[in-house]
Amino acid sequence: YEYPEFDLFLLMELHVNQLIKQAEIEWKIHEQQTAMPSSTDEAPPPPYELAIR
């Protein structure tokens, strides 16, 4: 590899984009759960979602 830091940067950017997409999906699910209180007991939010806040 001639540019290992460039490859690392691309990997980091891909990883961050993946995390952002996952966070957006979980936020939408969380919004739906708060809109419908009956479904909150079925699927609790993942524990690492609390670490983001």
Protein Blocks (a to p, Z undefined) as FASTA:
>chain_A
ZZlmlmmmmmmmmmmmmmmmmmmmmmmmmmmmmmmmmlmmmmccdfklmmmZZ
